[in-house]
Amino acid sequence: MQFSELTIRLLLIFFPGILAALIIDSLTVHRGREFKVFILNSFIVGLASYFVLYILIGINNLIVKLNGYEPTWKVSFFNSLIDKTSTINIKEVIVAIFIAIVLAFIISTAINYKILHRLAKKLKITKKFGQLDVWSYVFDSPDIEWIIVRDIDNDLLYQGWVEAFSDTYDKNELFLREVFVYRNSTSEELYFMEGVYITKDSNNLILEFPKLLNHEEEK
């Protein structure tokens, strides 16, 4: 596969955005995305990185002027995009990479902690909770301490602490600690186990939470 000079220039210029998009994808939980969505995200974060760089350069040049000097630091990003004869400022790309990494961490934090959805709910803009499904909404709650899992097919009941869980309902995985196992139909205690991994068809599982979820903080 051969790349044109324009393609190579664009890849180099928007490398900060591509790197940031990869970091965001690896640090957040999301459904499968098309490649064109990834490209769009890379483009947006890349532009945001250069925009932040432009602001930083503007602040720097203002300080330089106030001190009686002539600023020499200028943004060449836009010239590199529209003029194929202009050289790409590698130092500018490197600085943009560091900015893009910081932006990626900030964006990932905002996504993982549902900051936009929390703010929108407080402002009564939306009722959406931000998680991919109800499964992740329930287990992401800080009020979940211990759980009862009823395995209808095998007539078993598991009672223990939630140590880990799958990100989405589709995978349906639970890892419980300090688990008491009972016969579901008779409540007879069968045995105790330090840890139990559970995964099977969700239609044959019933999850119960003895402690009600506390929604007061979100209201």
Secondary structure, DSSP 4 states (H G I P E B T S, - for coil): ----HHHHHHHHHTHHHHHHHHHHHHHS------HHHHHHHHHHHHHHHHHHHHHHHHHHHHHHHHTT--------HHHHHH-TTSPP-HHHHHHHHHHHHHHHHHHHHHHHTTHHHHHHHHTTS-----SSSHHHHHHT-TT--EEEEEETTTTEEEEEEEEEE-SSTTT-EEEEEEEEEEETTT--EEEEEEEEEEES-GGGEEEE-SSPP--GGG-
